[in-house]
Amino acid sequence: MSSVLDNLVNQPYKHGFVTDIESETAPRGLNEDIIRLISAKKSEPQWLLDFRLKAYEHWLTMPAPHWANVHHPKIDFQDIIYYSAPKPKKKQSMDEVDPELLRTFEKLGVPMNERAALAGVAVDVIFDSVSVATTYKQKLAEVGIIFCSISEAVRDHPELVRQYLGSVVPTGDNYYAALNSAVFTDGSFCFIPKGVKCPMELSTYFRINTQDSGQFERTLIIAEDDASVSYLEGCTAPKFDTNQLHAAVVELVALDRADIKYSTVQNWYAGDEKGVGGIYNFVTKRGLCKGVNSRISWTQVETGSAITWKYPSCILLGDHSVGEFYSVALTNHFQQADTGTKMVHIGRNTRSTVVSKGISAGHSSNSYRGLVKVGPRAAGARNFSQCDSMLVGAKCSANTFPYIDVQNSSAQVEHEATTSKIGEDQLFYFRQRGIGTEEAVSMIINGFCKEVFQQLPMEFAVEATKLLGLKLEGSVG
Amino acid sequence: MIVANAKVLLEVRNLRANVAGVEILKGMSLTVKAGEIHAIMGPNGSGKSTFAKVLAGHPAYEVTGGEVLFEGRNLLELEAEERARLGVFLGFQYPVEIPGVTNSAFLRLAYNTVQGARGKDELDPLEFDDLVREKMKGLEMDPAFLDRSVNEGFSGGEKKRNEILQMAMLEPLLSILDETDSGLDIDALRVVAGGVNRLQNPHSACVLVTHYQRLLNYIVPDYVHVMDDGRLIKTGGKSLALELEERGYDWVVNAATA
């Protein structure tokens, strides 16, 4: 059987090309001078340099985390390039963007022109460390929405950035967040003012191009009272036989009755079928439901990266606030994923829902790790968690690590978990009814992931379905 | 029904097959013509279910000898899904559960795939819904089944009805029903048998694999075969099944090996 299973998983990575583009690159390694260089390159105010240096000092005192169920050689942080920007400098409009870059994004299928208008999506594009293009800025500005790179936000809206940066993920929060806080180079910034419902999907595409550069982007999204926004990020990287580090930080802040929906379709290069190369994706994502009746919803489809270490979380501070986490994590070959969420209930009558679907194929390892914490004040808090694992073939593994900490007796916490396997008999059943193996696998996987895909914006749900099909092609025997 | 000059649908000659290196079929031969109903009976472990799965192309079984012709074509060189599209249907003894895939989505994909392979038009979801609801009535199935995951949480009887529903939708030329009667109470047996009987026509045929003759009170076979140790050892009419019920299998087996 494994021959059908094996074949189905072995689809080549399509985004593995390198763009030949002139970059301005800092020397390898990390020290105070590099941080000062990054800050100077970006003409940052003193408070931001201080923020970085404080984070760096903290980072130096911290040990690398080792509790996750992932294994990799020690990362040499002095062998990484912390700043790499496409040259020449950033342009003002899309027409002036380096055509080579635009071709890159065309290859990736990222809509940066009129097609984006048709799709109703505003796009910010981060190439290596620097934001190269943000579309629809004007149109969004008309309703008061700020959507730009974080560098621009530092320049044009310093008071907002200063107020919220690090307010959800403090500089010393964890090892990789501290590193990010010290060296982040760009990312997206999004501010939805009071009462505004963002009229289109906002989207950021991240691309790592330089072989030894790390990517440390920083995303900050703020939705004021009664505001709402739906945001999507997509990620790809070229194929290299070395590992690249991606350590991003995403912070979301939702004020009273605000609603933020954050969707990710992550397709970083995962390494080859022997496990060589690929991205180390060590990301801190956290949302703060600060206001009453606010809601933050994370949806992620994780298919890439050699290693994924990521726990999009919600701090439910406001009374009656709602946190949601919907995840599909697919691992194949020698990929490792340790992903899940944290739902921290602080306010009264806060509610959270966790739906996690892990699919493991090949020799991969796929772990769900989740914390549900109910604080002493969180009367009436409710959580429902469902963690389902599916195994494709016999050499992969799936693990579930749920942590539950309840300090209020009126709270209700439910956890359900299942494990299933795509087996020969299931596939034979489909085939005996005339349905070919690949269609059968795709139907089983889609059925398995349905609750999560339903949460994605329509066109991305289609993309995600296709992506999973491609990733598993040839893997079912 | 035995039809004069009916064409041969299935021709199995001296078929041998292994599973996990152990030979289970040891020279199985059977000829089935259009319109006929055959019952294959035999003690546990005689190879009945293996025979059914080998005909359908289950990948766990390795064919080591003999041949199988379906309407004159070599069935053994075709993949399981190709056999299904030609009209070979296997009603499973233990239908698998497929969580997350609704019965209606599964049935519609199967139906449209098979229709497409036969050069017929596919049905859109609404047309399909009409057709499937009509077929369900005959099997006394609740339409709510359509929205449930395939076989998930179904009782034994519900699973078997679902198999017959699939058979009714796919309109196979050759239906092989593997222990369709097992796990059925008398009411379910009546409904399932009624469904099978309604599907009989002069162009198609049915092979019933069963341990007990109970099913044959409802679906009357033209031929009853006794299988033992991987091949047929005796063939008779309906009366043979009754005799087997009364006397057991030993006398046939002993007579064959004597």
Interface residues (C-beta under 8 A of the other chain):
Chain A: M1 V4 T418 S420 G423 E424 D425 Q426 F428 Y429 F430 R431 Q432 R433 G434 I435 G436 T437 E439 M443 I444 N446 G447 F448 C449 K450
Chain B: A56 G57 H58 P59 A60 E79 A80 E81 A84 R85 F89 L90 F92 P95 V96 I98 P99 G100 V101 T102 A105 F106 L109 A110 T113 V114 A117 S149 Q166 L170
